[in-house]
Structures are given as C-alpha cells and as structure tokens.
Amino acid sequence: MVCDMNFSELLSRVVQDTVGNNPFGDLSGVLSGKQPTFMDGSLLMFLPELIVVGTILALLFVRLLDLDKVISGQSVALLGATVALLVAVVQFLAIKNLDPSTSGVVLPKTMFTGLLVYDAFTVFFKVFLLLFLQLVVYLTQLTGLPDRDDAPDFYTLLFGSTLGMLLMISSNNLLMVFLGIEMTSVPSYAMVGFLKGRRTSSEAAFKYVVYGAGAAGVMLYGISLMAGLLGTASFPEMAARLNLVIGSGPLKLDATLLTLLLSIVMILVGIAFKLSIFPFHFWGPDAFEGAATEVAGFLSVASKGAAFALLIRVLLALVGIDQAPSGVMTPVFFYLGIAISVLAAVTATFGNLAAYSQNNIKRLLAYSTIAHAGYMLMAVGAMMVLLNASKHVPDPAARWELAIRAIEGLLFYLWVYMFMNLGAFAVAALIRNELFSEDITDFGGLWTQAPVLSFTMACCMFSLIGMPPFGGFTGKFMVFSSLFQAGHYHWAMWGVLAVAGINTVFSLFYYVRVLKFMFIAPAKDGARRVRVPAWSAAWFFVLSLAVLVLLTGMWGAAPLSATAHEVAAALFP
C-alpha cells in the first residue's frame, strides 16, 4: 500500500505521478490504479471538497457583484450542497462495489503527497457531513435564519466550516489535523455570533474564540512535541518511529516517554475540545444558547462527527495496526483506552445531571450533546482496549474484529444522532419562530396546536433516551456491547458499562420533562399559538426526520449496521 512506503519511495512515486501525461480520467481508473497520475488521482478523489470550495466562491461573487437580488444565496448553497453530496455518494458506491480480487485495487489511496487519505472511511464521512450540510441549509431556508441580504455571508461561513471538517476526516498528517481543526473552528466562531445586536450571541462567540484559541495552542504545542520527537508528522510512519524511539526493552518512565505522553495528551485535548468532552465542555452551553438554533444544531452534530473520525485516525496511527502485536507501547495504549472510557463515563454523567435544571431548550440540548459525546467516546475507549489486548488475545485478526465492532457501533450511533438531534433542533427553531421563545415552560399545549412538531420531538426525545424501537436504542446497544466485550479484558470497562446504563435512566427525566410541557401542560394564558400548516415544507421536513429516526431503529438498522461494519473494517489491512 502507498501508506507502507518509506519517504524516499513516496517522493519517487509523487515525482513520477506529477509528470504523468494524462491529468484527467474517470474515478474507476483512479481506484483501479490504471491511471496513476498524481493530479488525476488527487483532484478526482478531492472532488466533493472542490465543489464545496466552488460553492464558497460562487457565494462570494454573489455578494461581491450584488447578484443576491437575482439569485438568492440559499439557492446557491442548496445547489452546491446537493451536487457535492451526489458526488460523494458516487464515490462511496464506487468503493463499496469494488472487488479487490478482480480489480486489483489497493486502498487506502493518498492524496497530495500523502497529506490526505482516501478510503471507505473517508468517503463514508464525506456522505455524512454533506448530507447533514444539505439538511441544515434546507432547514435555514424553512426558518428564514439568514435573510436575503445576509445569506451569502452566512452560507460562506457554513460551507467554510464544513470544508475544514472534510479535511479533518481525511487527515493523514499532523499538520493537516491542525489545519482542518482551525478551518472548522474559525467560521464556527463567526456563526455563533451571527445574530448581530444580541448581547448573548456576542458574549457566546467571544467565549468560544478565547477557549478555542487556548485549545488550539495546546494542541499545536503537542503536535510540535510529537513531530520533533518522532521525526515525522505522517500517520503511516508514526507507530514505527514511536517503537524505534521508545526502544524494545521494558518501558521506563524517562524523559522520552514523558514527552511522548505529554504530546499525546495535548493533541487529545484539542480534539476533546471539539467533542465537548469534560472538562473541555465549558464553551458548549454558552455557545449553544447564544447562537441561533440552526447554528447550534449544526455544531452539535457536524463537529462531533468530524472530531470522532479524526480521533479514530490519530489513535490508530499511534497504535500502528500493521505493527507486530507485541508493540512496546501496547500496555500504555491499553490503559489509555481505559482512561478514555472513564473520562467518557464522567462526561455522560456530567451532561445528564447538568441538563436537569435547564429551561432553555438550546441549553438543555447542549448538555444532552455533551452526554451523547460521552456515550460515543465509550466506543473509542473500548476500541483501544480491544485493539491492545494482546496479552489476552494474541491473534491480531481476532483483536481487529473486536475493534471493528466498536467502531461500527460509533458509526451507527453518529448516523442516528444526526437525525434525532437535528429533528429536536429543527422543532425548537420552528417553535421559536412562532412563540418568540426558547423556554420549554412556554411549550404548553403544543400537542393540540402543532401535532406533527410534537410527534417529531417525541420521537427524537425517546431516541435520545435510547428507548426501543427508535434508532438511539440500537446505537446505544451496539456501543454498550463493545464495552461488555472489553470488560472481559479489564473489569473497569464493566464499571463504565454500569455507569452508562445508569446515565440512560438519568436522562429519561429531563427528556420526558420537555414532552410533559408539550403534551400535558396547558398553554399559558395569552400565549401565542404555533401554526405550522399541514402539508407545508416545514411539516414534511420534521416528519421525514421522525420517520428516519424510526427507520434506523427498525427496518433500516441491518443495512446501516452492515455498511458501518464494512467501513470500519476498511481501516484495517
């Protein structure tokens, strides 16, 4: 594979590819290796990102040339998101339908001299992010968040942040990790403060910028330490260099090992900030409350999905799945997995307990997001424990299969989370437009006024709790199954599983509290009425999300789970 080549071989390949005579070709030729030109492979594999860039340029020209009077920024954004999504789907189907035994395809492929990687995992998350982008763009058109004058500016920020996330999920180098996170974060700061004239919005954006800058500085210092210690920033080379630096003897807590551990912790801090993991969650509730509901919904799902994809890539690069099963750092990574799982349990507990006293629906969903980030992080911790359990499972193939199951659970959870969390934020945004309030105590009597909105919120709340037959139950079950498997190799993982189960019961109370106001409590005297006409676009949108939440828990669970398994397996040679 390309990622197995050393630096000289990679440089030679890049030179040969760059001077190729055919800079164009079809995707199947690129995947099959019949057209090995550098520009052909990189640009075609990078095509969804290029479409996002083209959409950003189109939006800027619409603003610059004052064309928003002729064509709306919403139309340009929706068209760009749709085309990019269709291209990503074609790429995913092309990879999924390849038969390596007959096509001779070797994946992963690298792009742009190895800075980015192209595999099923990358394209799966491209589809995830671009589908969510399309849904958010459509939601903003329904709610009218950016008016016609501000639409080009808002969607430029939205697409710019998504572009950074697309770089995060395909990063194959520590420099691209930092670049992707910063390209994601900077537009997000502006989107949080996009509601001009609102003090809470400005304060939330300022806090987000300050905390984000601090986390970025910590992460950059960690990247500098690791790159300097290992002599490389390339993911494929990190595990081999790590074993070379540490040595083959018994581990000693010397300066080299301490520096390495410090760099790993600093890098993980930067990613934990994007995931709102305790104690790096402090920006989340304030940013969600101050931002527009649509922006809060975008941050709650997209940034989490991209950050989890990046976290998996970084951890697998450190472990080195193509290394000998008895790597010198295996015990360290085994206990790192336990530490990650314990941190995930603390995060879930904090998020659920802090949500109890919240009356603002956005702030409540912010703490809910923190709790669910903890649930999903448990799958990552289980992956690390299972992957490094060489003392108990000497066969690497058996350990890989267990780790694949953990990643499969995370991928399934993320897809369900996209629909159920976006559904909750979409209902909150539509109610805000009618009531001019985001306080759940004002939701009284909504069942009689807007039954479709109430039904969608009920589906999303029950799915967030993890109740059958909704998709959230299946996602949690898969993650909890991984924790149970990891518990066979260390008892602490069973403790994490017990905490996760208790947290599921905790969350029942504050989610049901929202439904109590919507279905049981009467409307306040003199309160405005919520009017969402039947068969309207907003009616269809929220109902579609409710149906998707149900489908992912019933008939759609098997195909989605099978696809997630194939994508997770693609990470392993």
Secondary structure, DSSP 8 states (H G I E B T S, - for coil): -GGGS-HHHHHHHHHHHHT-S-----HHHHHHTS---HHHHHHHHTHHHHHHHHHHHHHHHHHHTTGGGTS-HHHHHHHHHHHHHHHHHHHHHHHHT--HHHH-----EEETTTTEEESHHHHHHHHHHHHHHHHHHHHHHHHT-S-TTTHHHHHHHHHHHHHHHHHHHTB-BHHHHHHHHHHHHHHHHHHHT-STT-HHHHHHHHHHHHHHHHHHHHHHHHHHHHHHHHS--BHHHHHHHHHHHH-SS-----HHHHHHHHHHHHHHHHHHHHHT-TTS-THHHHHHHHS-HHHHHHHHHHHHHHHHHHHHHHHHHHHTTTS-TT-TTHHHHHHHHHHHHHHHHHHHHHHHHHGGG--BHHHHHHHHHHHHHHHHHHHHHHHHHHHT-TTT---HHHHHHHHHHHHHHHHHHHHHHHHHHHHHHHHHHHHHHHHS--BGGG-TTHHHH-HHHHHHHHHHHHHHHT-TTSHHHHHHHHHHHHHHHHTTT-HHHHHHHHHHHHHHHHHHHHHHHHHHHHHTS---TT-------TTSHHHHHHHHHHHHHHHHHTTTHHHHHHHHHHHHHTT--
